[in-house]
Amino acid sequence: MFTPSLMTTSSQDINWIDRVENLFLRFGIKSITMDDVAADLGISKKTLYQMVESKDDLVIKVLEQHISREKSKCLNLASKAPNALEEIFIILDSNSQEMAQMKTNIVNDLQKYHRAGWEMIQKFHFDFVFKVIRENLLRGRKEGLYREDFDIDILAKLHLAAAFNLFDPDLFPDGANSKVVLLNEYMMHYLHGIVSPKGLTYLLKKKLS
């Protein structure tokens, strides 16, 4: 997915992109300068600019790898789940680890300063993630775990919109709430709204186990 003239997909390239992604997650995107990136990688800024054209280009490369990894991870985890609810719990557990170290203002930084990156994230969510949510809802209905009396497309879109709000620094500033607690509270609210009586029994047993 990387631009051939600038980047290959060797493990060495992926490793340095991982390091830049970790910087963005921990400190936000706007606050990290190209000098910070070069220093963290142990290279000169001149060398860094031989690898990427600009900070915008760097953000795009980080997002390309992030999206590719998230797609593979999500599909792999979903395939291992015995039912729709377990699929959500498995993915939730995986996402909680990343949420724990993520700055709330990352989405805000993308919206304000890196529009191309923000559009990539939106496309990823409203295409791929929407499809994953929709398929989970359909699966849950077939398994008798989810209610039959809601519009699947509307609910999937509401779920996506609410997930973005978790990263609104005005609603949830850094330090006010644990990211993991915030994610878990929201997901329990979501699940209680969609489960059938059978699904509720399963959910309560899961919470107690």
Secondary structure, DSSP 8 states (H G I E B T S, - for coil): ---TTT----HHHHHHHHHHHHHHHHH-STT--HHHHHHHHTS-HHHHHHH-SSHHHHHHHHHHHHHHHHHHHHHHHHHH-SSHHHHHHHHHHHHHHHHTT--TTHHHHHHHH-HHHHHHHHHIIIIIIHHHHHHHHHHHHHTT-B-SSS-HHHHHHHHHHHHHHTT-TTTS-TTTS-HHHHHHHHHHHHHHHHB-HHHHHHHHHHHH-
